[in-house]
Amino acid sequence: MDISQKKNSSIIYENQVYSHNRFKNDVISYSMVLLDHGIVKGDRVILCCNNNYTFLVSLFSLMHINCSIVLLDLNTNHADLKMINNKTKAKWILTEAEPLAFDGPKYISLATSFNSIGTIQISLDMEIELHEWYHRPDAIILFSSGSTGIPKGMVKSGASLFNNMNSTAIGMGYKSNEVILPVVPFFNIWGLNMIIQWWVVGCTIIICNYQSIRTLPAIINNYKISVVEATIATTYLIVQIAERNRENVHLISNNIRMWFTSGAPVPQVLKNKFEKVFKIPLLDYYGSSEAGNLTSTNLNNHNGTGKVLEGLSVKVFDESFNESKPGEIGHIYAKGNGLMEGYLDNNGNVQLDLKNSWLDMKDFGYFDIDGNLFVIGRRDGAIHRMGATFYACHMERIVEELGILSKVVSFTEDRKGSYLILFIQYSHEKSSHIRKEIVDALPTYMYPDKLICIDEFPFLPNGKIDNKQLEEYALNNLTVSI
């Protein structure tokens, strides 16, 4: 595939436009700065940087040199950072943070080194060269949030990123004249995917403060944004902002062609509300850091998470590993062009566990008769209660059908097997009438021991609900008996 820089690609950051040529020159110049610091082809480098122009230049400079790149959140705690250092055996850390925060790799200040770009003389006929990095098996190493335990390191090849984003762009219906706005952090797979997608398509990318949600309507209007990708939490908030001020509705609906959200099963109540407010569909897709993007909806098909993308394979199997029929809920497995090389073990080796060449997505789901995938939720943490076995996602889906966003937290209990706490995103003052509806909808063995109403769920940067925070909330706060 063509992985060269596209002539019409551009970047806008803090009201400044960076053209194709400006970005090319900055990447090549900064790669020379990094080479002068001692970084060489094949080195493993940790990159810690906020969403900004410097991040993009640094990322592509390391790709141009052909380094193995470890992307990390600037807020990674010291214990996790030490563990990541031991696993990745990185030689360098390129960061906006202070050097005292890091042990092990050689430190390079992004701010100081980036200022040296202007002193570098380059030949005008030089191009950003990514072919060696494309063939690199350990091109990118990403770490999970650690919301369910110790952060896992996922190793991905350059080819898996570029090929998967090419398939994604085709499936989603991206055009070369798009103006795209990622409202997600660049250090995780979602943000990285959007950067690679921008490169593959050759369009315009807007870099914003993804945590400043209230400025989004103005940004969308000022830059005539055509495509937004945002977390579920951000999408919920943008709907609320628009409902409070109708002018924001017009700023968004008059410009946006496609709005995508993912990171977890997207509640149907959110899809319905989004379309009611903005008169455009909320588009969904499915994938993971490990497998890449697997399915996607588009403007011609809004059903579930859409159809399987070109170059990918997704199957739903039953407990005996027989393929499920349309409409039958089973276990989702995947393989294809976005698959990771594997997880890093404690010794820095790469391990990949497959079942008959398929990666277990650890999700429940089903295909409809037209080949659209519907994802129910996570398959981990089976709940054993009153002689029945079920999963939290089954209970959450039933509550969601009442139009309520919910999350189940369970604790082991000797008498029943599990003690269930049901969180719902609902006003506490208005909750009395909804309790009966929830009780009537749930089977007896799913009947929650406690109900907690909260105004907004806590979300992680990757768009998933922060389960750890909910567990702490459940343990440390008074609950309301259902």
C-alpha positions in Angstrom: 0.0 0.0 0.0 1.0 3.6 -0.4 2.4 4.9 2.9 4.0 8.1 1.5 3.0 11.5 2.7 0.0 12.9 0.8 0.4 16.3 -0.8 -2.9 17.7 0.5 -2.4 16.6 4.1 -2.2 19.4 6.7 -2.4 20.0 10.4 -4.0 22.8 12.4 -3.0 23.4 16.0 -3.7 26.5 18.0 -4.9 28.5 15.0 -1.7 27.8 13.0 -1.8 25.8 9.8 1.1 23.4 9.1 1.3 22.5 5.5 2.5 19.2 3.9 5.9 20.8 3.3 6.2 22.4 6.8 5.4 19.1 8.5 7.8 17.2 6.3 10.7 19.7 7.0 10.0 19.7 10.7 10.0 15.8 10.9 13.2 15.5 8.9 14.9 18.3 10.9 13.8 16.9 14.2 14.9 13.4 13.3 18.4 14.8 12.7 18.2 16.5 16.1 17.4 13.2 17.7 20.2 11.5 15.8 22.6 14.1 17.2 21.4 13.2 20.7 22.5 9.6 20.0 19.3 7.9 19.0 19.9 5.4 16.2 17.9 3.1 14.0 16.5 0.2 16.1 16.5 1.9 19.4 13.4 1.6 21.6 12.2 5.1 22.7 9.4 6.0 25.2 7.4 9.0 24.0 5.4 10.9 26.6 3.7 14.0 25.2 0.3 15.8 25.3 -1.9 16.2 22.2 0.0 18.8 20.3 2.0 19.5 17.1 5.2 18.4 18.9 3.7 14.9 19.4 3.0 14.4 15.7 6.5 15.7 14.7 8.2 13.5 17.4 6.2 10.4 16.5 6.9 10.6 12.7 10.6 11.5 13.4 11.0 8.3 15.4 9.2 6.4 12.7 11.5 8.0 10.1 14.6 6.9 12.0 13.0 3.4 12.4 12.7 3.2 16.2 10.5 1.0 18.3 8.2 3.5 20.0 6.5 3.1 23.4 3.6 5.5 23.8 2.8 6.5 27.4 0.5 8.8 29.2 2.3 11.7 30.9 0.3 10.8 34.1 1.6 7.3 34.3 2.5 6.7 38.0 6.0 5.9 39.1 5.3 2.3 40.0 3.8 1.6 36.5 6.6 3.5 34.8 9.2 1.4 36.6 7.4 -1.8 35.5 7.2 -0.5 31.9 10.9 0.4 31.9 11.7 -3.2 33.0 9.5 -4.8 30.4 10.3 -2.6 27.4 14.0 -2.1 28.1 13.8 1.3 26.4 17.1 3.1 25.8 15.6 6.6 25.7 12.6 8.6 27.0 11.5 11.6 25.0 9.1 13.6 27.2 7.6 16.9 28.2 7.9 15.8 31.9 10.8 16.6 34.2 13.8 14.2 34.2 13.5 13.4 37.9 10.3 11.4 37.3 12.2 8.8 35.2 14.7 6.1 36.0 16.6 4.0 33.5 16.4 5.3 29.9 18.4 8.3 28.8 16.3 11.5 29.1 15.7 13.9 26.2 13.6 17.0 26.9 11.0 17.5 24.2 10.8 21.2 24.8 14.5 21.8 24.6 15.3 19.5 21.7 12.4 20.7 19.7 13.7 24.2 19.8 16.7 23.0 17.9 14.8 22.3 14.7 15.5 25.8 13.3 19.2 25.2 13.4 19.1 22.2 11.1 19.7 22.5 7.3 18.0 19.9 5.2 17.8 19.1 1.5 14.5 20.2 0.0 14.2 16.9 -1.9 14.2 14.8 1.2 11.0 12.9 2.1 9.6 11.2 5.2 10.6 7.6 4.8 8.4 5.0 6.7 9.0 1.8 4.7 11.5 0.3 7.2 9.3 1.2 10.1 6.3 -0.3 8.3 8.1 -3.7 8.2 9.1 -3.4 11.9 7.4 -6.0 14.1 7.8 -4.0 17.3 7.0 -0.6 15.7 4.6 0.4 18.5 4.2 -0.7 22.1 1.0 0.4 23.8 0.0 -0.1 27.4 -3.5 -0.7 28.7 -5.0 1.6 31.3 -4.6 -0.9 34.1 -8.3 -0.5 35.1 -8.6 -4.2 35.6 -5.1 -4.9 37.0 -1.5 -4.4 35.9 -1.1 -2.5 32.6 -0.5 -4.9 29.7 2.1 -4.1 27.0 0.9 -4.8 23.5 3.4 -5.0 20.6 2.2 -4.0 17.1 3.9 -4.0 13.8 4.0 -0.9 11.5 2.1 -3.0 8.8 -0.7 -3.8 11.2 -1.3 -0.1 11.9 -1.2 1.1 8.3 -3.1 -1.8 6.8 -5.8 -1.7 9.4 -6.3 2.1 9.1 -6.5 1.8 5.4 -9.3 -0.8 5.8 -10.9 1.5 8.4 -10.9 4.5 6.2 -12.6 2.5 3.4 -15.2 1.0 5.7 -16.0 4.3 7.5 -16.2 6.2 4.2 -13.4 8.7 4.8 -12.6 11.2 1.9 -9.4 13.0 1.1 -11.0 16.4 1.8 -12.1 15.6 5.3 -11.3 17.8 8.2 -11.0 15.4 11.1 -11.1 16.2 14.9 -9.8 13.5 17.3 -11.2 14.2 20.7 -9.1 11.4 22.3 -5.6 11.2 23.7 -2.8 10.4 21.2 -1.0 8.0 23.5 -3.6 5.2 23.3 -4.6 3.1 20.3 -7.6 5.3 19.5 -5.6 8.5 19.1 -2.7 6.7 17.3 -5.2 5.1 14.9 -6.6 8.5 13.9 -3.1 9.9 13.3 -2.3 6.9 11.0 -5.7 7.3 9.3 -5.0 11.0 8.7 -1.7 10.0 7.1 -3.2 7.3 4.9 -6.1 9.4 3.7 -4.2 12.6 3.3 -6.7 15.0 4.8 -6.6 17.8 7.4 -6.3 17.0 11.1 -7.2 19.4 13.9 -5.4 19.0 17.2 -7.4 20.2 20.2 -7.5 19.9 24.0 -9.6 16.7 24.1 -10.5 17.5 27.8 -12.0 20.9 27.0 -15.4 19.6 25.8 -17.3 22.8 26.0 -15.1 24.4 23.4 -15.9 21.7 20.8 -19.0 23.4 19.1 -17.0 26.5 18.4 -14.0 24.5 17.1 -16.2 22.4 14.9 -17.8 25.6 13.4 -14.5 27.6 13.1 -12.6 24.9 11.2 -15.6 23.3 9.4 -15.0 19.9 10.9 -16.5 17.1 8.9 -15.5 14.1 11.0 -15.3 13.7 14.8 -14.2 10.7 16.8 -14.8 11.0 20.5 -15.3 8.8 23.6 -18.8 7.8 24.8 -18.3 10.1 27.8 -17.5 13.1 25.5 -20.4 12.3 23.3 -22.8 12.2 26.2 -21.5 15.6 27.4 -21.7 17.2 23.9 -25.4 16.1 23.7 -26.1 17.7 27.1 -24.3 20.9 26.0 -26.3 21.1 22.8 -29.6 20.5 24.7 -28.9 23.5 27.0 -28.0 25.8 24.1 -29.7 25.3 20.7 -27.0 27.4 19.0 -24.5 24.6 19.7 -26.8 22.2 17.8 -26.5 24.3 14.6 -22.7 24.7 15.0 -22.4 20.9 15.0 -25.1 19.7 12.7 -24.3 22.3 10.0 -20.7 21.0 9.7 -20.4 17.4 10.8 -20.7 14.7 8.2 -19.8 11.8 10.5 -19.5 11.4 14.3 -17.9 8.2 15.5 -17.7 6.9 19.1 -16.5 3.6 20.5 -14.2 2.2 23.3 -17.1 0.2 24.7 -20.5 -1.0 23.6 -22.4 2.3 22.8 -25.7 2.5 24.6 -28.7 2.6 22.3 -30.1 5.4 24.5 -27.1 7.6 23.5 -27.5 6.7 19.8 -31.2 7.7 19.9 -30.6 10.9 21.8 -27.7 12.0 19.6 -29.7 11.5 16.4 -32.7 13.2 17.9 -30.6 16.3 18.8 -28.3 16.6 15.8 -30.4 14.9 13.1 -27.4 12.7 12.1 -26.6 9.1 13.1 -24.1 8.4 15.9 -21.8 6.0 14.2 -20.2 3.0 16.0 -17.4 0.6 15.4 -15.7 -2.3 17.1 -12.1 -3.3 17.8 -9.4 -3.3 20.3 -5.7 -2.4 20.8 -4.9 -6.1 20.3 -6.9 -6.8 17.2 -7.2 -3.4 15.5 -10.5 -2.1 14.2 -12.7 -5.0 13.1 -16.1 -3.6 12.1 -17.6 -0.2 11.4 -20.9 1.5 10.6 -21.0 4.3 8.0 -23.5 6.7 6.6 -25.1 3.9 4.5 -25.4 1.4 7.4 -26.0 2.4 11.1 -26.8 -1.1 12.4 -24.9 -2.3 15.5 -21.2 -1.8 15.1 -21.5 -2.4 11.3 -20.0 -5.0 9.0 -16.6 -6.6 9.1 -13.9 -4.5 7.5 -11.8 -5.5 4.5 -8.8 -7.6 5.5 -10.4 -8.7 8.8 -12.3 -11.8 9.9 -14.7 -11.9 12.8 -16.7 -14.9 14.0 -19.1 -15.6 16.8 -18.7 -19.1 18.4 -20.7 -21.0 21.0 -19.2 -22.7 24.1 -18.1 -25.7 21.9 -16.4 -23.4 19.4 -19.1 -24.0 16.8 -20.0 -20.9 14.7 -23.2 -19.3 16.0 -26.1 -18.6 13.7 -27.4 -15.0 13.1 -29.1 -13.7 16.2 -27.4 -16.2 18.5 -25.3 -14.6 21.2 -21.8 -16.1 21.5 -18.1 -15.4 22.0 -16.5 -13.0 19.6 -13.2 -14.0 18.0 -11.1 -12.2 15.4 -8.1 -12.2 13.2 -6.7 -10.1 10.3 -4.5 -7.2 9.3 -4.7 -5.3 12.6 -3.6 -8.2 14.9 -0.8 -7.4 17.4 2.4 -9.4 17.6 1.5 -10.2 21.2 1.8 -9.1 24.9 5.2 -8.3 26.5 6.0 -10.7 29.3 8.0 -9.8 32.4 11.2 -10.6 30.5 10.4 -8.5 27.5 9.5 -11.4 25.3 6.4 -11.3 23.1 3.6 -13.9 23.7 0.4 -14.3 21.7 -2.2 -16.9 22.7 -4.6 -17.8 19.8 -7.3 -20.5 19.6 -7.1 -22.2 16.2 -5.5 -19.0 14.8 -8.3 -16.8 16.3 -7.9 -14.1 19.0 -10.5 -14.3 21.8 -11.9 -10.8 22.1 -13.5 -11.8 25.5 -16.7 -10.1 24.4 -20.3 -11.4 23.9 -22.0 -10.5 20.7 -23.9 -11.7 17.7 -24.3 -11.1 14.0 -27.7 -10.2 12.4 -28.9 -11.7 9.2 -27.2 -8.9 7.2 -23.8 -9.4 8.7 -23.8 -6.6 11.2 -22.0 -7.3 14.5 -23.8 -6.4 17.7 -21.5 -6.3 20.8 -23.2 -7.0 24.2 -20.2 -6.5 26.5 -17.3 -8.1 28.3 -17.1 -11.9 29.0 -14.7 -11.7 32.0 -15.8 -12.0 35.6 -18.6 -14.5 35.5 -21.1 -14.0 38.3 -22.4 -17.1 40.1 -25.6 -16.4 42.1 -28.6 -18.4 43.3 -27.6 -21.3 41.1 -27.3 -19.2 37.9 -24.2 -18.0 36.1 -24.3 -14.7 34.1 -22.1 -11.8 33.3 -22.4 -8.1 34.2 -23.0 -7.1 30.6 -26.2 -9.2 30.5 -27.6 -7.3 33.4 -26.5 -3.9 32.1 -28.1 -4.6 28.7 -31.5 -5.3 30.3 -31.3 -2.0 32.2 -30.1 -0.2 29.1 -33.3 -1.2 27.3 -35.1 0.9 29.8 -33.1 3.9 28.5 -30.7 4.0 31.4 -26.9 3.8 31.3 -25.8 1.3 34.0 -22.8 -0.5 35.4 -22.7 -3.5 37.7 -20.0 -4.0 40.4 -20.0 -7.4 42.2 -18.3 -8.6 45.3 -18.0 -12.2 46.5 -20.5 -13.1 49.3 -20.8 -16.5 51.0 -24.6 -16.6 51.2 -25.7 -15.7 47.7 -22.3 -16.2 45.9 -22.2 -12.6 44.7 -23.2 -9.2 46.2 -24.4 -7.0 43.4 -24.4 -3.2 43.3 -26.1 -1.6 40.3 -24.9 1.9 39.4 -27.2 4.0 37.2 -26.6 7.3 35.6 -29.8 8.9 36.9 -30.8 11.8 39.2 -31.2 10.6 42.8 -34.2 12.8 43.3 -36.0 11.2 40.4 -35.0 7.6 41.0 -37.9 6.3 43.0 -40.1 5.6 40.0 -37.3 3.9 38.0 -36.5 1.3 40.7 -39.7 -0.6 40.1 -39.1 -0.7 36.4 -35.6 -2.1 37.0 -36.9 -4.7 39.4 -39.6 -5.8 37.0 -37.2 -6.1 34.1 -34.5 -8.2 35.9 -34.8 -11.9 36.6 -34.7 -12.8 40.3 -31.0 -14.0 40.3 -29.9 -10.6 38.9 -31.8 -8.7 41.5 -29.3 -6.1 42.8 -28.5 -5.8 46.5 -27.9 -2.1 46.3 -28.7 0.7 43.8 -26.5 3.8 43.5 -27.6 6.8 41.4 -24.8 9.0 40.1 -25.1 12.1 37.9 -22.2 11.0 35.6 -20.1 7.9 35.3 -16.3 8.3 35.7 -14.6 7.5 32.4 -11.0 6.6 31.5 -9.2 8.4 28.6 -10.0 5.4 26.3 -13.7 5.9 26.8 -14.4 3.0 29.1 -16.1 3.4 32.4 -13.6 3.5 35.3 -14.5 0.3 37.2 -11.9 0.9 39.9 -13.4 4.2 40.8 -16.9 2.7 40.9 -15.7 -0.1 43.2 -14.1 2.5 45.6 -17.2 4.6 45.4 -19.3 1.5 46.4 -17.1 0.7 49.3 -16.7 4.2 50.7 -20.1 5.7 50.3 -23.5 5.0 51.7 -25.8 3.1 49.3 -29.5 3.0 48.8 -31.2 -0.3 49.1 -33.3 -1.3 46.2 
